[in-house]
Amino acid sequence: MTQPSDTPYAGLTPHAVLDALDAVGLRGDGRILQLNSYENRVFQVHLEDDGPVVVKFYRDGRWSDAQILEEHAFALELAAAEVPAVAPMVLPLPEPSTLAHVGPWRLAVSPRCGGRQPELEDPDTLSWIGRFLARLHQVGQQSAFTQRIRLEGSQAARAAVQWLHKSNMLPPGSDAWHAMALQALERVDAAFERHGRVNLLRLHGDCHPGNLLWSPSGPHFVDLDDAVMGPAVQDLWMLLGGTRQEMQSQLGALLDGYESLRDFDRRELALIEPLRTLRILGHSAWIARRWQDPAFPIAFPAFESPSYWGQQLTLLREQIDAMAEPPLVA
């Protein structure tokens, strides 16, 4: 098997984008806007005989075709249930599919759906988002992913920490970070063990405000790229921010909406800080693995400096303390 390129998008010029679209039966009129995305490359392209579409070029080596198609099937299932998540278009390939292979590229095309970030300080908005997430989870619980990641403990984060520790990406004196990371992972494992069996369902998986857009008709998701099997609380905690009191108030509004449509296991609230810890550790490993991609040093210029790892050390200390506190209540 060939290894993924460190610079997988070097040849993805505007002409290549238009040629790839043309190959799947869609003709752009030349107007192209690159959208914010580090992991994949995403473009808004105006078509000659229709409005704009969004074209995603998948990073080689991250997801298999089967994993991508499983995500697409979930998005189409949500759309069929009238849950507002943007689903990929079925392309008129030799065999109709949502995933196309054109030269070295794998791509999907979806309608352009605009919006703005939601006003998360508004309890009514949070309640509406809670109802929206409950509807998404109602669909998510109807069947299971068989190809995508299962978020049920520290396994993936532990492997990422060990990879980082053995790589040449860490500056001298980073042993303290490594020791703190292992200590934090022990707390994560203890929290999942106390919780017991986790009820896993298909989730958005990366439910932060940047992936949730607000339009006059309410919220909709624009990206299911990180869809996983996991606990329902994974799609709630990234919408919380501020002091503990503020987060409890936000959580109360979210659950007011959520529980009007679907039961929520309040025991999962004890997993919020462990899940946040896993995300912090995974984010550092993700940057390191992508460092040879020219977009990453530009986006994360402090990553190789001791100050970055000092900040990460402080974050992990804070997470260890947070995981020792009682969980949020709502």
Secondary structure, 3 states (H helix, E strand, C coil): CCCCCCCCCCCCCHHHHHHHHHHCCCCEEEEEEEECCCCCEEEEEEECCCCEEEEEECCCCCCCHHHHHHHHHHHHHHHHCCCCECCCCCECCCCCECCEEECCEEEEEEECCCCECCCCCCHHHHHHHHHHHHHHHHHHCCCCCCCCCECCCCHHHHHHHHHHHHCCCCCCCCHHHHHHHHHHHHHHHHHHHHHCCCCCEEECCCCCHHHEEEECCEEEECCCCCCEEECHHHHCHHHCCCCHHHHHHHHHHHHHHHCCCCCCCHHHHHHHHHHHHHHHHHHHHHHHHCCCCCHHHHHCCCCCCHHHHHHHHHHHHHHHHHHHCCCCCC
